[in-house]
Amino acid sequence: MNAEPLISTQKLGKSLGGHPVLDELDFAIHDREIITIVGRSGSGKSTFLDLIMGLVKPSKGSIKRRAAPIKMSYIFQRPALLPWRTVERNVALPLEIEGIDKVTCRERVHFALEQVGLFYAKSLFPFQLSGGMAQRLAIARALVQEPDLLLMDEPFSSLDPLLRENMNINLLRLQERTKKTILFVTHSIDEAVILSDRILILESGRFIYDLAIDIPKPRNEATLNSRRFAEVIREVRAHLPFHPNLPQQVASEPL
């Protein structure tokens, strides 16, 4: 791991309408690290990703990048595919916008589709895809841009629990192959624990807990049934504030 962070923040804050959404956030992410941010709805998770991506400007504090520019790709909750384009042409879109030549574009698109196991489906249209396939397509579209950092905002929240577990394992395998750095937002404690090198708990606009996950890698389906996995879940849950006006499962289940 490079000693210098890929991206770091100092006393970062963001206010909307005069109301502080995020405040005094000190954060750093290094190469090949997977960091997950866990918090209830309205805690500022998506706003933090928007700040890192540069979609909004901070109200105070700073964001430092190791090199300029750092290429980032953003994967949202819904894949936002273009229905009139095939799988292959959906992935090609960002390269076409960049003006990449057709030969290079095709090579990079095919490689990205192979990484997510969708090369066989390259001629299909979005309406022919399952939910999991559509999200893998969104990941391929992000990978084709060859980003230094993947920002993922609850990308699997709309999937059923079994498919979601499968997508988590697939993402881990993908990260092992590509060595991508990932900043991942979720409501699910289970998802955070299986994926992360570190988990940050965001509450009332501040990081209140930073936990390094010591579960060995590579992680797989057996990890989900291990004693250590259950222990870490309990540890994370113990540091999540209880809100009596919210359902108790808010900390570990997608909303």
C-alpha beads as a LAMMPS data file, in Angstrom:
LAMMPS data file: protein, C-alpha beads

255 atoms
254 bonds

1 atom types
1 bond types

-500.0 500.0 xlo xhi
-500.0 500.0 ylo yhi
-500.0 500.0 zlo zhi

Masses

1 110.0

Atoms # bond

1 1 1 0.000 0.000 0.000
2 1 1 1.341 3.408 -0.966
3 1 1 2.026 5.428 2.181
4 1 1 0.413 8.530 0.674
5 1 1 -3.389 8.366 0.449
6 1 1 -5.050 8.361 -2.949
7 1 1 -7.539 10.908 -1.576
8 1 1 -7.775 12.513 1.846
9 1 1 -9.955 15.156 3.480
10 1 1 -9.266 17.601 6.273
11 1 1 -12.084 19.071 8.387
12 1 1 -14.427 18.598 5.437
13 1 1 -17.922 20.021 5.806
14 1 1 -20.999 20.619 3.687
15 1 1 -24.062 22.699 4.503
16 1 1 -27.321 22.795 2.563
17 1 1 -29.724 25.644 3.123
18 1 1 -27.707 26.751 6.117
19 1 1 -28.016 23.310 7.730
20 1 1 -24.785 21.327 8.233
21 1 1 -25.044 17.932 6.504
22 1 1 -21.399 16.953 7.029
23 1 1 -18.947 18.447 9.500
24 1 1 -15.260 18.048 10.423
25 1 1 -14.646 14.908 8.335
26 1 1 -11.064 13.630 8.305
27 1 1 -10.736 10.757 5.852
28 1 1 -8.121 8.926 3.790
29 1 1 -8.254 6.064 1.311
30 1 1 -5.208 4.258 -0.079
31 1 1 -4.561 2.259 -3.233
32 1 1 -6.391 -1.096 -3.468
33 1 1 -8.353 -0.419 -0.291
34 1 1 -12.081 -1.050 0.061
35 1 1 -13.691 1.344 2.542
36 1 1 -17.376 1.113 3.350
37 1 1 -19.400 3.918 4.872
38 1 1 -22.369 2.766 6.950
39 1 1 -25.090 5.005 8.317
40 1 1 -28.804 5.575 8.476
41 1 1 -30.749 7.489 5.821
42 1 1 -29.993 11.188 5.963
43 1 1 -26.617 10.784 7.652
44 1 1 -24.785 12.296 4.663
45 1 1 -23.321 9.206 2.975
46 1 1 -24.284 10.111 -0.590
47 1 1 -23.314 13.740 -0.031
48 1 1 -19.855 12.587 0.993
49 1 1 -19.482 10.601 -2.246
50 1 1 -20.667 13.633 -4.212
51 1 1 -17.973 15.744 -2.542
52 1 1 -15.249 13.195 -3.293
53 1 1 -16.422 12.936 -6.915
54 1 1 -16.451 16.730 -7.208
55 1 1 -20.166 16.930 -8.019
56 1 1 -20.648 19.453 -5.207
57 1 1 -18.237 21.849 -3.510
58 1 1 -17.440 21.694 0.209
59 1 1 -18.623 24.462 2.507
60 1 1 -15.414 24.180 4.500
61 1 1 -12.310 22.053 4.788
62 1 1 -10.373 20.534 1.920
63 1 1 -10.005 17.477 -0.301
64 1 1 -6.481 16.469 -1.289
65 1 1 -5.736 14.194 -4.236
66 1 1 -2.400 12.430 -4.602
67 1 1 -2.140 13.081 -8.327
68 1 1 -4.060 15.323 -10.682
69 1 1 -6.244 14.243 -12.187
70 1 1 -7.378 11.114 -10.386
71 1 1 -9.910 9.320 -12.538
72 1 1 -13.061 8.299 -10.686
73 1 1 -16.190 6.404 -11.720
74 1 1 -19.516 6.625 -9.874
75 1 1 -21.926 3.682 -9.666
76 1 1 -25.397 4.634 -8.452
77 1 1 -28.220 2.656 -6.844
78 1 1 -29.843 2.155 -10.231
79 1 1 -27.787 1.368 -13.322
80 1 1 -29.329 4.118 -15.527
81 1 1 -28.826 2.204 -18.767
82 1 1 -29.830 3.511 -22.175
83 1 1 -32.600 1.160 -23.367
84 1 1 -31.923 1.679 -27.073
85 1 1 -28.279 0.625 -26.757
86 1 1 -27.021 -2.933 -26.509
87 1 1 -24.948 -4.105 -23.544
88 1 1 -21.796 -3.510 -25.570
89 1 1 -22.802 -0.011 -26.661
90 1 1 -23.898 0.970 -23.134
91 1 1 -20.404 0.160 -21.899
92 1 1 -18.848 1.981 -24.852
93 1 1 -20.713 5.239 -24.194
94 1 1 -18.150 6.958 -21.900
95 1 1 -15.336 6.083 -24.306
96 1 1 -17.299 7.475 -27.234
97 1 1 -17.785 10.694 -25.279
98 1 1 -14.004 10.813 -24.675
99 1 1 -13.386 10.344 -28.404
100 1 1 -11.486 7.055 -28.019
101 1 1 -10.790 5.381 -31.373
102 1 1 -13.024 2.463 -32.362
103 1 1 -10.385 -0.281 -32.114
104 1 1 -9.249 0.737 -28.625
105 1 1 -12.859 1.260 -27.587
106 1 1 -13.866 -2.244 -28.652
107 1 1 -10.871 -3.823 -26.898
108 1 1 -11.567 -1.999 -23.636
109 1 1 -15.308 -2.709 -23.765
110 1 1 -14.777 -6.423 -24.359
111 1 1 -12.232 -6.595 -21.544
112 1 1 -14.608 -4.839 -19.124
113 1 1 -17.462 -7.171 -20.062
114 1 1 -15.230 -10.195 -19.523
115 1 1 -14.324 -8.903 -16.052
116 1 1 -17.993 -8.887 -14.989
117 1 1 -18.944 -12.080 -16.858
118 1 1 -21.190 -10.400 -19.430
119 1 1 -19.254 -10.783 -22.670
120 1 1 -21.721 -13.451 -23.819
121 1 1 -24.560 -10.915 -23.406
122 1 1 -22.932 -8.075 -25.365
123 1 1 -25.666 -8.027 -28.037
124 1 1 -28.594 -7.991 -25.598
125 1 1 -30.621 -4.917 -24.666
126 1 1 -31.247 -3.718 -21.088
127 1 1 -34.829 -5.014 -21.032
128 1 1 -33.441 -8.525 -21.555
129 1 1 -31.245 -8.381 -18.436
130 1 1 -31.955 -9.454 -14.863
131 1 1 -31.392 -7.007 -12.019
132 1 1 -28.015 -8.520 -11.200
133 1 1 -26.922 -8.448 -14.837
134 1 1 -27.935 -4.793 -15.128
135 1 1 -25.818 -3.892 -12.098
136 1 1 -22.859 -5.855 -13.476
137 1 1 -23.296 -3.891 -16.691
138 1 1 -23.141 -0.648 -14.705
139 1 1 -19.906 -1.868 -13.096
140 1 1 -18.467 -2.719 -16.519
141 1 1 -19.352 0.773 -17.762
142 1 1 -17.422 2.184 -14.791
143 1 1 -14.435 -0.148 -15.256
144 1 1 -14.068 0.668 -18.952
145 1 1 -13.051 4.194 -17.948
146 1 1 -10.029 2.673 -16.149
147 1 1 -10.654 4.608 -12.923
148 1 1 -8.262 4.915 -10.020
149 1 1 -11.236 4.982 -7.633
150 1 1 -14.700 3.406 -7.838
151 1 1 -17.417 5.206 -5.892
152 1 1 -20.407 2.917 -5.256
153 1 1 -23.604 4.322 -3.726
154 1 1 -25.710 1.367 -2.506
155 1 1 -25.445 -0.362 -5.899
156 1 1 -27.052 -3.622 -4.725
157 1 1 -29.800 -2.244 -2.489
158 1 1 -32.618 -3.121 -4.911
159 1 1 -31.584 -6.775 -5.254
160 1 1 -33.021 -9.670 -3.273
161 1 1 -30.862 -10.876 -0.336
162 1 1 -29.457 -13.986 -2.048
163 1 1 -28.534 -12.124 -5.227
164 1 1 -27.065 -9.330 -3.149
165 1 1 -24.758 -11.771 -1.343
166 1 1 -23.700 -13.172 -4.709
167 1 1 -22.957 -9.686 -6.019
168 1 1 -20.846 -8.925 -2.940
169 1 1 -18.710 -12.026 -3.523
170 1 1 -18.429 -11.215 -7.230
171 1 1 -17.309 -7.672 -6.402
172 1 1 -14.609 -9.020 -4.095
173 1 1 -13.329 -11.330 -6.838
174 1 1 -13.396 -8.470 -9.316
175 1 1 -11.407 -6.267 -6.946
176 1 1 -8.867 -9.053 -6.435
177 1 1 -8.358 -9.212 -10.215
178 1 1 -8.362 -5.504 -11.014
179 1 1 -6.836 -4.141 -7.761
180 1 1 -9.260 -1.209 -7.863
181 1 1 -9.705 1.140 -4.933
182 1 1 -13.358 1.231 -3.840
183 1 1 -15.374 3.600 -1.649
184 1 1 -18.720 1.892 -0.983
185 1 1 -21.865 3.220 0.726
186 1 1 -24.418 0.869 2.277
187 1 1 -27.083 0.480 4.968
188 1 1 -26.244 -3.200 5.371
189 1 1 -23.797 -4.229 8.084
190 1 1 -23.397 -7.698 6.556
191 1 1 -22.481 -6.182 3.207
192 1 1 -20.030 -3.774 4.802
193 1 1 -18.258 -6.513 6.757
194 1 1 -17.854 -8.940 3.855
195 1 1 -16.512 -6.255 1.509
196 1 1 -14.399 -3.948 3.606
197 1 1 -10.850 -3.434 4.659
198 1 1 -12.263 -0.656 6.858
199 1 1 -15.740 0.411 7.919
200 1 1 -16.599 4.014 8.804
201 1 1 -19.830 4.748 10.657
202 1 1 -21.351 8.092 9.711
203 1 1 -23.811 9.645 12.145
204 1 1 -25.135 13.208 12.280
205 1 1 -22.617 14.298 9.670
206 1 1 -19.536 12.918 11.430
207 1 1 -17.506 9.717 11.397
208 1 1 -18.022 8.275 14.858
209 1 1 -16.233 4.930 14.421
210 1 1 -13.454 3.579 12.215
211 1 1 -12.966 -0.199 12.285
212 1 1 -10.283 -2.176 10.452
213 1 1 -11.702 -5.545 9.337
214 1 1 -9.307 -8.367 10.160
215 1 1 -11.184 -11.155 8.341
216 1 1 -8.637 -12.904 6.074
217 1 1 -8.768 -12.603 2.301
218 1 1 -9.751 -13.950 -0.117
219 1 1 -13.279 -13.989 1.288
220 1 1 -15.962 -16.212 -0.136
221 1 1 -19.300 -17.842 0.630
222 1 1 -17.790 -19.735 3.577
223 1 1 -16.785 -16.424 5.163
224 1 1 -20.463 -15.529 5.538
225 1 1 -20.914 -18.506 7.890
226 1 1 -17.722 -18.030 9.895
227 1 1 -17.619 -17.185 13.594
228 1 1 -15.385 -14.173 13.005
229 1 1 -17.825 -12.733 10.458
230 1 1 -20.625 -12.882 13.061
231 1 1 -18.367 -11.335 15.726
232 1 1 -17.467 -8.358 13.539
233 1 1 -21.117 -7.783 12.661
234 1 1 -21.930 -7.590 16.372
235 1 1 -19.045 -5.195 16.948
236 1 1 -20.192 -2.840 14.193
237 1 1 -23.824 -2.994 15.343
238 1 1 -22.768 -2.117 18.887
239 1 1 -21.352 1.183 17.639
240 1 1 -24.406 2.201 15.632
241 1 1 -26.574 4.686 17.526
242 1 1 -30.065 3.467 18.305
243 1 1 -32.897 5.660 17.083
244 1 1 -36.162 4.702 18.807
245 1 1 -38.262 6.342 16.085
246 1 1 -36.746 4.127 13.388
247 1 1 -37.099 0.374 12.771
248 1 1 -34.386 -1.569 14.557
249 1 1 -33.281 -3.258 11.323
250 1 1 -32.308 0.076 9.769
251 1 1 -28.651 -0.517 10.602
252 1 1 -28.364 -3.859 8.836
253 1 1 -31.045 -3.918 6.152
254 1 1 -31.396 -1.809 3.004
255 1 1 -34.133 0.799 2.967

Bonds

1 1 1 2
2 1 2 3
3 1 3 4
4 1 4 5
5 1 5 6
6 1 6 7
7 1 7 8
8 1 8 9
9 1 9 10
10 1 10 11
11 1 11 12
12 1 12 13
13 1 13 14
14 1 14 15
15 1 15 16
16 1 16 17
17 1 17 18
18 1 18 19
19 1 19 20
20 1 20 21
21 1 21 22
22 1 22 23
23 1 23 24
24 1 24 25
25 1 25 26
26 1 26 27
27 1 27 28
28 1 28 29
29 1 29 30
30 1 30 31
31 1 31 32
32 1 32 33
33 1 33 34
34 1 34 35
35 1 35 36
36 1 36 37
37 1 37 38
38 1 38 39
39 1 39 40
40 1 40 41
41 1 41 42
42 1 42 43
43 1 43 44
44 1 44 45
45 1 45 46
46 1 46 47
47 1 47 48
48 1 48 49
49 1 49 50
50 1 50 51
51 1 51 52
52 1 52 53
53 1 53 54
54 1 54 55
55 1 55 56
56 1 56 57
57 1 57 58
58 1 58 59
59 1 59 60
60 1 60 61
61 1 61 62
62 1 62 63
63 1 63 64
64 1 64 65
65 1 65 66
66 1 66 67
67 1 67 68
68 1 68 69
69 1 69 70
70 1 70 71
71 1 71 72
72 1 72 73
73 1 73 74
74 1 74 75
75 1 75 76
76 1 76 77
77 1 77 78
78 1 78 79
79 1 79 80
80 1 80 81
81 1 81 82
82 1 82 83
83 1 83 84
84 1 84 85
85 1 85 86
86 1 86 87
87 1 87 88
88 1 88 89
89 1 89 90
90 1 90 91
91 1 91 92
92 1 92 93
93 1 93 94
94 1 94 95
95 1 95 96
96 1 96 97
97 1 97 98
98 1 98 99
99 1 99 100
100 1 100 101
101 1 101 102
102 1 102 103
103 1 103 104
104 1 104 105
105 1 105 106
106 1 106 107
107 1 107 108
108 1 108 109
109 1 109 110
110 1 110 111
111 1 111 112
112 1 112 113
113 1 113 114
114 1 114 115
115 1 115 116
116 1 116 117
117 1 117 118
118 1 118 119
119 1 119 120
120 1 120 121
121 1 121 122
122 1 122 123
123 1 123 124
124 1 124 125
125 1 125 126
126 1 126 127
127 1 127 128
128 1 128 129
129 1 129 130
130 1 130 131
131 1 131 132
132 1 132 133
133 1 133 134
134 1 134 135
135 1 135 136
136 1 136 137
137 1 137 138
138 1 138 139
139 1 139 140
140 1 140 141
141 1 141 142
142 1 142 143
143 1 143 144
144 1 144 145
145 1 145 146
146 1 146 147
147 1 147 148
148 1 148 149
149 1 149 150
150 1 150 151
151 1 151 152
152 1 152 153
153 1 153 154
154 1 154 155
155 1 155 156
156 1 156 157
157 1 157 158
158 1 158 159
159 1 159 160
160 1 160 161
161 1 161 162
162 1 162 163
163 1 163 164
164 1 164 165
165 1 165 166
166 1 166 167
167 1 167 168
168 1 168 169
169 1 169 170
170 1 170 171
171 1 171 172
172 1 172 173
173 1 173 174
174 1 174 175
175 1 175 176
176 1 176 177
177 1 177 178
178 1 178 179
179 1 179 180
180 1 180 181
181 1 181 182
182 1 182 183
183 1 183 184
184 1 184 185
185 1 185 186
186 1 186 187
187 1 187 188
188 1 188 189
189 1 189 190
190 1 190 191
191 1 191 192
192 1 192 193
193 1 193 194
194 1 194 195
195 1 195 196
196 1 196 197
197 1 197 198
198 1 198 199
199 1 199 200
200 1 200 201
201 1 201 202
202 1 202 203
203 1 203 204
204 1 204 205
205 1 205 206
206 1 206 207
207 1 207 208
208 1 208 209
209 1 209 210
210 1 210 211
211 1 211 212
212 1 212 213
213 1 213 214
214 1 214 215
215 1 215 216
216 1 216 217
217 1 217 218
218 1 218 219
219 1 219 220
220 1 220 221
221 1 221 222
222 1 222 223
223 1 223 224
224 1 224 225
225 1 225 226
226 1 226 227
227 1 227 228
228 1 228 229
229 1 229 230
230 1 230 231
231 1 231 232
232 1 232 233
233 1 233 234
234 1 234 235
235 1 235 236
236 1 236 237
237 1 237 238
238 1 238 239
239 1 239 240
240 1 240 241
241 1 241 242
242 1 242 243
243 1 243 244
244 1 244 245
245 1 245 246
246 1 246 247
247 1 247 248
248 1 248 249
249 1 249 250
250 1 250 251
251 1 251 252
252 1 252 253
253 1 253 254
254 1 254 255
